[in-house]
């Protein structure tokens, strides 16, 4: 693993300072973010939401000296064209706060957080109400750690692994776990569970699912119009779930001529392995702009779907 530039203690203190200041921000789609930031009156940040939510350039006097000092210590302050800017964003889900990458997310190791994260967490919260408390949990491709942390907050006795192949994501997930008082979340490197031992009572994931020409890790889902990685996650989870264990998967699926190739692909394995399972569209039409991109010429829509599958005992 390579090192990341963050001072975790200082970043934790920065998050605590933001919470104490009453900071809240809901992260939106990149397209909407770009439109709002493009308005002339938003050329400069005027408050903490502008700095840490909208990722706007700011002047030194915009934030308190204590906040600026913590940003410097944490390694999340940059200067560009004579302006200061934060290299992380901070987003809210309820009372919890999560650090992730600043806008725009163009780097190979960017840590994504957006509307998919909110849909993912909402579906998790709904299904956790009917789950037997798990002892061992893993979030595959945890990113900021939002899913793992929400599960750990609901089941405080569980051992929860926030697994990712992105060192920057692991660093931020570890800080976010401390910030949100979930000490049993362990941010660990793992590629599709290959670096972890044992069985799990609960496997969850919100993987990349876009067919990205640059193959950025936080966006690119591989073949099958971006569903390839989701298929791999289903296979890995079913191999490692304990008897009676559950897979919860949020992903995006390209619908071609009314067909859901992802569901057609995973159905035989799930029906052969699981006692019960359900599959639903949470949103029938997301990332519509993606249909103008190469590789989507035959796609009529991208749907956000939720899979719950419980392995046979």
NORNORBEL-V749614 format. One record per residue. D_CENTER is the distance of its C-alpha to the mean C-alpha in Angstrom with 1 decimal. Layout:
d_center:D_CENTER
d_center:D_CENTER
This chain:
d_center:20.1
d_center:20.6
d_center:20.7
d_center:18.5
d_center:20.3
d_center:19.0
d_center:21.4
d_center:19.2
d_center:22.0
d_center:22.4
d_center:18.8
d_center:18.9
d_center:22.1
d_center:20.7
d_center:18.0
d_center:20.8
d_center:23.0
d_center:20.7
d_center:20.5
d_center:24.2
d_center:24.8
d_center:23.2
d_center:20.3
d_center:17.8
d_center:15.8
d_center:13.8
d_center:11.8
d_center:13.1
d_center:13.3
d_center:14.5
d_center:17.9
d_center:18.5
d_center:17.4
d_center:19.9
d_center:22.6
d_center:22.5
d_center:22.6
d_center:25.4
d_center:27.8
d_center:30.5
d_center:30.2
d_center:26.7
d_center:27.7
d_center:27.4
d_center:25.3
d_center:27.5
d_center:25.5
d_center:22.4
d_center:20.2
d_center:21.6
d_center:20.9
d_center:17.4
d_center:16.0
d_center:17.9
d_center:18.2
d_center:21.9
d_center:24.6
d_center:26.6
d_center:30.0
d_center:30.6
d_center:32.3
d_center:29.3
d_center:27.7
d_center:29.5
d_center:30.9
d_center:29.1
d_center:25.6
d_center:26.7
d_center:28.0
d_center:24.8
d_center:22.8
d_center:25.5
d_center:25.4
d_center:21.6
d_center:21.8
d_center:19.6
d_center:22.6
d_center:23.9
d_center:26.9
d_center:27.3
d_center:30.5
d_center:31.8
d_center:28.9
d_center:26.3
d_center:22.6
d_center:19.5
d_center:17.3
d_center:14.3
d_center:13.1
d_center:12.8
d_center:11.4
d_center:12.7
d_center:12.0
d_center:15.6
d_center:17.2
d_center:14.2
d_center:13.0
d_center:9.9
d_center:10.7
d_center:8.8
d_center:10.8
d_center:13.7
d_center:14.7
d_center:15.5
d_center:12.9
d_center:15.6
d_center:15.5
d_center:15.0
d_center:12.8
d_center:10.7
d_center:7.3
d_center:5.7
d_center:5.1
d_center:7.6
d_center:9.6
d_center:7.6
d_center:5.4
d_center:9.0
d_center:10.5
d_center:8.5
d_center:9.4
d_center:12.8
d_center:13.5
d_center:12.8
d_center:15.1
d_center:17.7
d_center:17.9
d_center:18.0
d_center:21.2
d_center:22.9
d_center:21.7
d_center:24.1
d_center:22.6
d_center:21.2
d_center:22.4
d_center:19.9
d_center:16.3
d_center:13.7
d_center:10.0
d_center:10.1
d_center:7.7
d_center:5.9
d_center:4.6
d_center:5.4
d_center:6.6
d_center:6.2
d_center:7.3
d_center:9.7
d_center:11.1
d_center:11.8
d_center:13.5
d_center:15.4
d_center:16.5
d_center:17.9
d_center:19.5
d_center:20.5
d_center:22.8
d_center:20.2
d_center:19.3
d_center:15.5
d_center:14.2
d_center:10.7
d_center:11.4
d_center:10.5
d_center:13.0
d_center:11.9
d_center:14.1
d_center:12.6
d_center:9.2
d_center:11.5
d_center:13.6
d_center:11.2
d_center:9.8
d_center:13.5
d_center:14.5
d_center:12.0
d_center:13.5
d_center:16.9
d_center:16.4
d_center:15.6
d_center:18.4
d_center:16.9
d_center:19.0
d_center:18.6
d_center:15.1
d_center:15.8
d_center:13.4
d_center:15.1
d_center:15.4
d_center:15.6
d_center:15.8
d_center:15.7
d_center:17.3
d_center:20.2
d_center:20.2
d_center:20.1
d_center:23.2
d_center:24.1
d_center:23.0
d_center:20.3
d_center:20.9
d_center:17.3
d_center:14.8
d_center:11.4
d_center:8.8
d_center:6.5
d_center:7.8
d_center:9.0
d_center:12.1
d_center:14.0
d_center:17.3
d_center:17.0
d_center:20.5
d_center:19.3
d_center:17.2
d_center:14.4
d_center:12.1
d_center:8.8
d_center:10.7
d_center:13.5
d_center:13.9
d_center:17.5
d_center:20.6
d_center:21.3
d_center:19.9
d_center:16.5
d_center:16.6
d_center:18.0
d_center:14.9
d_center:14.3
d_center:18.0
d_center:17.8
d_center:15.2
d_center:17.6
d_center:20.4
d_center:19.1
d_center:18.1
d_center:21.5
d_center:23.2
d_center:21.8
d_center:21.7
d_center:24.6
d_center:27.2
d_center:26.0
d_center:22.4
d_center:19.7
d_center:16.8
d_center:14.2
d_center:12.3
d_center:10.6
d_center:11.2
d_center:13.3
d_center:16.9
d_center:19.7
d_center:22.9
d_center:26.1
d_center:29.4
d_center:28.1
d_center:26.9
d_center:23.5
d_center:23.9
d_center:20.7
d_center:22.3
d_center:25.7
d_center:24.5
d_center:22.8
d_center:25.4
d_center:28.2
d_center:26.2
d_center:24.7
d_center:28.2
d_center:29.8
d_center:27.5
d_center:26.4
d_center:28.6
d_center:26.5
d_center:23.6
d_center:22.4
d_center:20.6
d_center:20.0
d_center:19.0
d_center:16.9
d_center:17.5
d_center:20.1
d_center:19.5
d_center:16.3
d_center:16.2
d_center:20.0
d_center:20.6
d_center:19.2
d_center:22.4
d_center:24.5
d_center:23.0
d_center:24.7
d_center:24.1
d_center:23.6
d_center:27.3
d_center:27.8
d_center:24.6
d_center:25.5
d_center:22.0
d_center:18.4
d_center:17.5
d_center:14.4
d_center:15.4
d_center:15.0
d_center:16.8
d_center:18.3
d_center:20.8
d_center:23.0
d_center:24.9
d_center:28.6
d_center:30.4
